[in-house]
C-alpha cells in the first residue's frame, strides 16, 4: 500500500467521483486511467459507492480510494470494499486515529490553522484544503502554509481547468481535487480520456 504523499504525487488531479449506477464505474475508471489520472476518489454520496469502489479496483493501474468518509464505521466499510486511501471533508480525532491504527493512507479536510494543528498532533502532514475557493482561495492557503511549512496540500472545491494550474504552481500543493474530469452520469469514455489527458498536462 502506498503512502499518501506517493498517491498525491501520482497525478496533478484527483478526480472527485460521484457514480449513481455501478455499470458506469468501470468505463469511467478505464477512461480516467487511460488519460493518465490513476488516483480515483469515489465519494460516499450515493448508495452504490462501495460497490463502485470494488468495481473500479478491477481496472489495471487504478488507485481507488474513498471520499466523504466521516467516521470509523465508514472507514471499515470502505476498507472491506477495497479502498486504498481515504479522504474526508474535515478532520476528527476519532477518524484520524482509526486511519492511523489500520495504516490507511489518509487525506483529511482542513480549512483553518486549528484543523492543521489537530492533524499535526495526530502525526499527519498531508491535507485536503476544503472547500478551497470558499475558504479564501489560494491567498488563504498561502497564508496558512507559511507557518506550517512541513505540510502538503490537495486543494478541492471550486477548482477547475481555468484555475488548477495556478494552484499547482504553489509549491506545497502536490495535486488538486476536481469533479470536472469525471462528470456524473453515463461516461463518454473518449471525452473523459481527453479531459484526463488535458489535466495531466497541468503537471509542471
N, C-alpha and C positions, 0 to 999 in steps of 0.2 A: 504494500500500500504506500502510495506517495505521500510526502508531507505537503502541507497546504501551500508552502511557497513554490514548490515544484509545480503543483497544479496551477497556481496563479500565473506562473511564467510560461505555461504551455502555449497560450494564445492570447492575443490582446483583448479579445472579447469573450466573456462567458455568456452564452445565450440564456436568458431567463425564460423558461419554457412553461407554457400552460397548455395542456393537452386534454381535450374533452372525450376523445374516443381512442381506445387502445390501438385500434388498427392504424392510426396516424403516427404512432410512436416510432416504429422502425423506419418508415420512409423519411420522416423528419430528421431523425438522428443520422441516417445514412447520408442525407444531403449536407447536413452541417459538417460532418466529419470529412466528407469528400471535398468540401470547401476549405478545410483546414481547422475548423473550430471543433476541437475534440472534447473540450470540457463542457459538459451539459448539466445545467441546473434545472431539474424538474421540480417545479413548485407544488407544494401540497395544497393546491387551490381547487382541485377537482376530485370527485370520488374515485377516479381511476388512477390517481397519481402513483400509487405504489405499484400497480400493475405496469404502468408506463416505465417506471424505473427498471423493473425486471426485464421488460421487453427491449428497452434501449441497450441494456447490457449485452445483448446478443450481437450488436453491431461492432465489427472489428475496429479497434482504435479508439472507441468511445470511452471517455472517463465520465461516468454518470454519478451525479450527486443529487441530493435532495435540498430544496429551498423551502422557505417558510416553515421551517421546523421551530417549534416554540416551547417544547417541553421534553423531558426524558422519555416519556411514553412514546412520543412520535419518533424520537431517536431510535428506540428499539424496533419500531415498525419499519423505518427506512433501512436500518441495518439488515433486517430479515429480508427486505426486498432487494438487497444487494448494493445499496448506495455506497459510493467510495469516498464521499465527503459530504459535509453538512453545512448549509448556510441558514442563518436565522436573521429575522428583521431587526432584532435587538439582542441584548445580552443579559442573561440572568446567571447568577452563581450556580444554580441548580443544573441548568443545561450545560454551562461551561464545564463544570466538574464531571458531569456524565460523559461528555465527549472525550475529555482527557482520560477518564477512567478506562474507557474501551479503546483508546488510541485512535479515535476517529478524527481525521483532518477536519478542522472546524473554522468557519469564517463567520464570526458574529457581526451583526449590525451595530454600528456606533454612530452617534450624531453629535457628541459633545465630549469635553475633556473628562467628565466623570465616567462616562461609558468606557473610554480608553483606559483610564486608571483602574477600573474594575477588571478589565481584560488583562492588563499587565500584572495585577495582583494574582490572577489565576495562572500566569505564565504564558499568556497569549500575546502575540505581537503582530498578527495579521488580521485586518478588519475590513468589513464591508462598510463604506461610508454611505449611509442610507437614512432618509431619502436625499440623494445628493443635491439636487437643484433647489429643493425647498428648504434644505438645511443651510443655505447660504452659498451653494455652488463652490467653484474652485477657490475663490478667495477665502472662504471659511475653512476648507481643507488645508490650504497653505498655512493659515493661522494656527490650526490645530496641530499640524505636522511639525511645526517648528520646535515646540517643547518635547515632542515625542519622536525624536529623530530615529529611534530604533524600530519604529512601526512602519508597516507597509499596508497599502490600501487597495481596495477594489470598489471605486465609486459606482453606485447603482441608483437609478431613479431619475428619470428625465434626461438620460443620456442617449444620444442617437448619432447617426453618421455625421451630422453637422457640427457636433461639439466633442466627439470622442477623442479626436487627435489632440485637442488642447489639454484634456485631462491626462492623456497618456504621456504627454511631454513633461509632466511634473514627475520628478524622479521617484518619490515614494509610491507612486501609483504603478502597480505591476500589471493591472488589467482593469477593464471596466465591465460592468454587467449591463446587458441590454436586451430588450424584447424585440427590437426592430429586426433582428436577424432570424427570429423564429416566430413568424406571425401565427396567430391562433387559427384553428380550422384545418381543413384538408390541405396538406402541404403540396405546393408546386415544387417538386424536387429540383428542377433546373433553376428556378428562380431563387430558391433558398440557397442552393450551392453557389450561385453567382453572388448573392448578397454576402455569403460567408467569405468568399474569396476577396471581395472588396474590403471586408472587415479585417482580414489578415494583412492587408496592405497598410493598415494603421500601425503595424509593428515597426518600430524605428530601426 
